[in-house]
Amino acid sequence: MLIFNTTLHIEDTVHDECLIFLKTFYIPKALESGLLSQPSLAKIERQHEESGVSYAMQFKTEDIDILNKWAGETGEGLSAELNKRFGTTVGGFVTLLEEVSLI
């Protein structure tokens, strides 16, 4: 199982609006295809930022082929919509994690 993590930094000026967008539009749209599952959104405790808030948004998927399919069919459009609405007030990067069994 893979964990598809996107770390986002949201400027204070658009924080509330962007958080609503993520919860009511982005995450539901990301799940519609059935290719991603188990969404989570976690606030990252402030470390060095003087302003803004950072979040880790995660989804799980079976393998890289499924993730690539999702990215081509859905992910690129969602990223474009996020950029269109918020421009440079929201920045981010993606990390792909592989779950490791604890047993």
C-alpha positions in Angstrom: 0.0 0.0 0.0 1.3 3.5 -0.9 0.5 6.7 0.9 0.3 9.7 -1.4 1.1 12.7 0.8 0.8 16.4 -0.3 2.3 18.9 2.1 0.6 22.3 1.6 1.5 25.7 3.1 -1.5 28.1 3.1 -1.0 31.8 3.7 -3.1 33.4 6.4 -5.0 35.6 3.9 -6.7 32.5 2.3 -6.5 29.9 5.1 -10.1 29.5 6.0 -11.3 29.6 2.4 -8.7 27.1 1.3 -9.4 24.7 4.1 -13.1 24.7 3.2 -12.1 24.1 -0.5 -10.0 21.1 0.5 -12.7 19.6 2.7 -15.7 20.2 0.5 -14.3 20.0 -3.1 -10.7 18.7 -3.4 -10.9 15.7 -1.2 -14.3 14.5 -2.3 -13.3 15.0 -6.0 -10.1 13.1 -5.4 -12.1 10.1 -4.0 -14.7 10.0 -6.8 -12.7 7.8 -9.1 -12.3 5.1 -6.4 -8.6 4.9 -7.1 -7.6 6.7 -3.9 -9.0 5.9 -0.4 -8.6 6.7 3.3 -8.1 10.4 3.1 -6.6 12.3 6.0 -5.7 15.9 6.7 -3.3 16.9 9.5 -2.2 20.3 10.6 1.6 20.4 10.9 2.8 22.0 14.1 4.5 25.4 13.4 8.2 25.1 13.3 9.9 27.9 11.4 7.0 29.6 9.7 6.3 33.2 10.7 2.9 33.1 9.0 0.6 30.7 7.3 -0.4 27.2 8.2 0.9 23.9 6.8 -1.0 20.7 6.4 -0.3 17.1 5.3 -3.1 15.7 3.1 -2.9 12.0 2.5 -4.6 9.3 0.5 -3.8 5.6 0.2 -3.6 3.6 -3.0 -2.6 0.1 -4.0 0.3 0.8 -6.3 2.1 3.4 -8.5 0.2 2.5 -11.6 -3.1 3.3 -10.0 -1.7 6.5 -8.6 -0.4 7.5 -12.1 -3.8 6.8 -13.5 -5.4 8.9 -10.9 -2.9 11.7 -11.5 -3.6 11.8 -15.2 -7.4 11.5 -14.9 -8.1 13.6 -11.8 -5.0 14.9 -10.0 -3.8 17.3 -12.7 -7.3 18.9 -12.9 -7.5 19.3 -9.1 -4.1 20.9 -9.0 -5.0 23.3 -11.7 -8.2 24.2 -9.9 -6.3 24.8 -6.6 -3.8 27.0 -8.5 -6.5 28.9 -10.3 -8.3 29.7 -7.0 -5.4 30.4 -4.8 -2.3 31.0 -7.0 0.9 31.6 -5.0 -0.9 31.9 -1.7 -0.9 28.1 -1.5 2.3 26.1 -2.1 3.1 22.5 -1.8 5.0 19.4 -2.6 4.3 15.7 -3.0 5.9 12.8 -1.1 5.2 9.1 -2.0 5.5 6.8 1.0 5.3 3.0 1.1 3.6 1.4 4.1 5.9 -0.9 6.1 4.4 -3.7 8.1 5.1 -3.6 11.8 4.8 -7.3 12.1 
